[in-house]
Amino acid sequence: LYEQISIWNGPAVVRLLPEPEALPYERVAADRYVEIEKLQVLASLANPAFSEGPPSLTIVSASALMQKLTSFKQFVGACHTIRVGTEIKPFDLLGRWQAIGYRLEDMVEVPGTISHRGGIIDIYPLAGDLPARLEFFGDTIESIRLFDPTTQRSLEKVTFVSIAPATELLAPLFNHDSLLNYLPQNSLLVLDESDGIQSAMADLDAKA
């Protein structure tokens, strides 16, 4: 369904919430790329600043809908915007981003990573199309530039960059929220083959 609708509307409008790779209660480590895809969908639903253009359509299977997600309140609380002129110590900013799941690397090439050298911090926001390079003068962000992660060359100046969490583990031990908590007001829900959805959920519940 996702692939068919994407042909008509474009992948930028249609999103797919990935299914969990394990049954509930199974102690299986999540694949990092699957986690990133899930968090990108949550960011687009939770914060309009991460969604450009028309409202998105999110395709969700029965098993994807049943998975427990990080608290909506905590997720939104961790989202923030960094602007040119912001005064913050570079190491404080790095610490803040590491606390919400960003991984410190030598070079920023994939979403969810950050790097630091001298007065420059690079970050690849989870919900962004391109990484951003923050240049500091002392403790003040003097400029923000988007750059190509392949060539590492600057592309354009921007005035701000929006950051969403790069991990589901914002609260200790367990996630409790549902995807329904993330839906904006007045969202339209369409059930495709509702009997099949109910049957799939019952089967997953029995296996769990």
LOTI-994749 format. One line per field, with one value per residue (C-alpha): residue in three letters; x, y, z; residue number from 1. Coordinates in steps of 0.2 Angstrom, whole numbers. Each point is the difference from the previous one (the first is absolute). Layout:
<rs>
residu <- [ala ...] $
c1 <- [X ...] $
c2 <- [Y ...] $
c3 <- [Z ...] $
num <- [NUM ...] $
</rs>
This chain:
<rs>
residu <- [leu tyr glu gln ile ser ile trp asn gly pro ala val val arg leu leu pro glu pro glu ala leu pro tyr glu arg val ala ala asp arg tyr val glu ile glu lys leu gln val leu ala ser leu ala asn pro ala phe ser glu gly pro pro ser leu thr ile val ser ala ser ala leu met gln lys leu thr ser phe lys gln phe val gly ala cys his thr ile arg val gly thr glu ile lys pro phe asp leu leu gly arg trp gln ala ile gly tyr arg leu glu asp met val glu val pro gly thr ile ser his arg gly gly ile ile asp ile tyr pro leu ala gly asp leu pro ala arg leu glu phe phe gly asp thr ile glu ser ile arg leu phe asp pro thr thr gln arg ser leu glu lys val thr phe val ser ile ala pro ala thr glu leu leu ala pro leu phe asn his asp ser leu leu asn tyr leu pro gln asn ser leu leu val leu asp glu ser asp gly ile gln ser ala met ala asp leu asp ala lys ala] $
c1 <- [0 14 9 -16 -5 18 0 -15 4 19 10 2 -19 -2 8 1 2 11 -6 9 13 -5 -16 -4 10 14 17 6 11 -8 8 7 -6 -18 0 5 -14 -12 6 -1 -18 -4 9 -10 -16 5 7 -6 17 7 -13 1 -14 -17 -5 8 -9 7 -2 0 -2 -9 16 8 -16 1 18 2 9 10 -11 -7 2 19 3 -7 9 16 -3 8 7 17 2 14 5 -4 12 5 16 5 2 -17 -8 9 -5 -18 0 8 -13 -14 9 12 17 16 10 16 -11 -19 -6 -17 -15 2 19 10 18 11 17 5 -13 -11 -14 -8 -17 -11 -17 -11 -14 11 4 18 12 4 17 0 14 4 8 3 -16 -11 -6 6 -7 -9 3 -8 13 1 4 9 12 -1 -1 -12 -16 -9 -2 -15 -6 -5 0 -14 6 -11 5 11 -4 -16 7 -4 -8 7 -4 -16 -11 -18 -8 -9 2 -18 8 10 -13 -4 -18 -13 11 -10 2 -4 -1 4 -8 -5 -4 18 7 -10 6 18 0 -9 14 14 -8 -1 18 6] $
c2 <- [0 12 -4 3 16 7 -2 13 11 0 -8 17 0 -18 -8 -18 -4 -16 -15 -6 -14 -10 -5 10 -6 -7 6 4 16 11 3 18 4 -6 10 16 -3 -2 16 10 -5 5 17 4 -4 8 17 9 9 -17 -1 11 0 -8 -11 -17 -17 -13 -18 -12 -18 -9 -6 18 8 -12 4 11 16 13 12 14 13 -5 -1 17 7 -6 8 17 13 8 17 11 11 -13 1 -17 -9 -12 -14 3 -1 -16 -7 5 -9 -16 -1 -1 -14 9 -10 9 -5 6 6 3 -11 -7 6 -1 5 14 5 14 8 17 13 -11 -12 -11 -8 -11 4 -16 9 10 -3 7 1 18 8 12 12 7 17 -4 -6 8 -9 12 -10 -16 -7 -16 -11 -15 -16 -8 14 9 16 15 3 14 11 -2 10 -15 -19 -11 -15 -15 -15 -13 -14 -8 -2 17 -7 -15 -18 1 9 2 11 -5 8 7 12 8 4 18 6 -3 -14 -12 -18 -13 -18 -11 -18 3 -18 -5 13 -7 -18 5 9 -15 -11 11 2 -19 -3 13] $
c3 <- [0 4 -16 -10 8 -1 -19 -1 14 2 14 9 3 5 15 6 19 0 9 15 -3 15 10 15 15 -11 5 -17 -4 -13 -16 0 -17 4 16 -10 -13 15 8 -16 -2 19 -3 -15 10 16 -6 -16 -1 -6 -14 -15 -14 1 15 0 -2 11 -4 15 1 15 8 -2 8 15 5 15 -3 10 9 -11 13 2 -18 -4 15 -7 -17 -1 -12 -1 -8 -6 15 13 15 6 5 -14 12 8 -17 -4 17 -3 -17 7 13 -13 -10 -12 -2 0 -16 -9 -15 -2 -14 6 10 19 1 5 -1 8 -5 7 -1 -12 4 -13 2 -11 7 0 -9 -12 -18 3 14 7 5 15 1 17 5 18 7 -14 -15 -14 -15 -5 -17 -8 -8 -11 11 -15 -5 17 -10 6 -11 8 15 12 15 11 0 9 10 4 12 -8 13 6 18 7 15 11 -5 -9 -13 3 -13 -16 -17 3 13 -14 -12 -3 4 -14 -7 -12 3 -14 4 -15 3 18 3 -6 12 15 -5 -1 17 8 -7 6 17 2 -6 12] $
num <- [1 2 3 4 5 6 7 8 9 10 11 12 13 14 15 16 17 18 19 20 21 22 23 24 25 26 27 28 29 30 31 32 33 34 35 36 37 38 39 40 41 42 43 44 45 46 47 48 49 50 51 52 53 54 55 56 57 58 59 60 61 62 63 64 65 66 67 68 69 70 71 72 73 74 75 76 77 78 79 80 81 82 83 84 85 86 87 88 89 90 91 92 93 94 95 96 97 98 99 100 101 102 103 104 105 106 107 108 109 110 111 112 113 114 115 116 117 118 119 120 121 122 123 124 125 126 127 128 129 130 131 132 133 134 135 136 137 138 139 140 141 142 143 144 145 146 147 148 149 150 151 152 153 154 155 156 157 158 159 160 161 162 163 164 165 166 167 168 169 170 171 172 173 174 175 176 177 178 179 180 181 182 183 184 185 186 187 188 189 190 191 192 193 194 195 196 197 198 199 200 201 202 203 204 205 206 207 208] $
</rs>
